[in-house]
């Protein structure tokens, strides 16, 4: 085997081994270390809700969700538990995406299953674009300076290490 071929094989093997240690979470949405853009969305009454009032002020956990998202619903018990444990130190925000749902539908959903944190409406997709949300159940955790320390999707996310990383900075 020639030196160039051997080097290519070794690099491919190293990349594969290195990639195996990464989780799918490492490649989703905003890159870790990115400073998040604070955008204005709406609350469920149509009033402006400036994420800048939170982002860069204290750690923030954002979950992009929809009433029709089964992964979001399965993630909410864990989110509620994390809110109970860390809600005094971390701002929790559920960002309702404006895809196949309305404010009225969200309100009805929250009447049946209330959330203990901010619920905002991303009517124009500003937050979805700013945070590069690839899907619902997408979670972004920011430290107090607004820097991304965690991103993930799905119902099986372990949010505690991301929250603790945000608090330790």
N, C-alpha and C positions, 0 to 999 in steps of 0.2 A: 504494500500500500504506500503510495507516495505521501510526502509530508503534507501537501495541501489537502488531500483527501482525508488523511488521518486527523488533521486539525479541524476540518469541517465536521467530521464525525464526533470528535471530542466536544466541540462547541455545541453541536446539536444535542448531545447527551447531557451536557451541563445545563443547557437551557431547559430541557425536558425535566431534569431533576429539580431545578430551581422553580419551574412552573408548577410542579406537583406540590410544592410547599405553599403556593398561593391559593387562596380561596377565590371563588367566583366574585366575592364581594370586592376584591381588589381592583376590579376592572369595570365598575359600574358608576355611571354618572360623573360627578365632579371628582377630580383626583384628590387624594389626601394631600394636605399642604396648601391647597388652593384657598384663597380668601374669598368667601362667598359674597355675592352681591346682595345687598339688602334692597328688596323691592316692595312696592305697595300693592297689596291685594285688598280684598273686602272682607268685612265680617258678614255674618248671615243677615244683618239688617241693611246691607249695602253701604255701610260706612267704611271709609278707608282704614286699613290696618297696615301700618308701616312696620315691616319686619326689621327695619333699621332701629326701631325702638328696643329690639331684643338682640339682634345680631351685632356683635361687637361690644355688647354691654355685659353679657353673661353667657354661659354655655346654653346652647339651644339644640333641641332635638326636633326635627321636622319629619313627619310622615306624610307622604302623598298617598291619598286614599280615595276610594269611591264606595258608595253604599252597595254597589253590586260586586265588589271585590272580595272573593272568599279568603284570599291570603291576608287581606287587611283585617278582616273579622277575626281570623285565627291569631293574628299578631296582637290585637287589642288587649287581651288579658295580660300579656307580658308587658305591653306599654303601660297599662294601668298599674301594674305592680312596680314598674320602674318609676312611674310618677309618684306613687306612694312613698317610695324609698328616697327619691332624689328631687321631687318636685319643688322643694324649697330652694334648691340651688341651681336647677336647670329649668329653662322654659320649654315646655312641651307644646307643640303646635301641630294640629292635624290640618293639612292643606287639602281641601276637597277639590279635586280636579273637575273641570266643567265639561266632562264627557259623559253623555247619556245619563245625566242627573240634573236636578234643579235644586235651588235653595229649599223649596217646599219639601222635596223628597228627603233632603238632608235633615231638615227640621223634624219630619215625621220619624226618621230613623233615630235621631238623637232623643226623641221622646221615649222610644222603646228601649234604647240602650245609650244612656248619657255617657259622655266622656268628661273626665275631670280636668281637661286642659283646653286651651284655645282651639277653636275650630274656625278656619277661614275659608273663603271661597276664591278660587283662582280663576275667576270668570274670563280673563283674557289670556291666561296661560303664562303670565309674567314669571311667576315663581317656578313653574314647570320648566321654562326655558332657562332661567337664571341658575337653577340647581341641576339642570340637565337630567331631569327625572325621566328615566327610560320606560317606566311602568308604574302602576299603582303598587302599593306596599313598599315603595322605595323610601328608605330612611337615610337622612343625613344628620350627623351629629357634628356640631361646631363647638370649638372652645370659646372662651370669653373674648378672644380677639377676632372671632369670626372665621377662623381657619378650620377647614374640614379635617376631622380626625377619624371619621367613620362614614362609610356608605354601605348599603346593603339592600337586598330585596327578598321578599318571600316571608312566609309565616314562621320560619324556624330561626330567625335572627337572634343572636345573643347580644343584646344591647348593653349589658352591664359593663363589659370592658371598654366600649366606646365612650360611655358616659363617664366612667372613671378616668379615662384618658383625657377627656375634655375638662374634667374638674382638677386634674393634677397639673395643668399647664398654667 
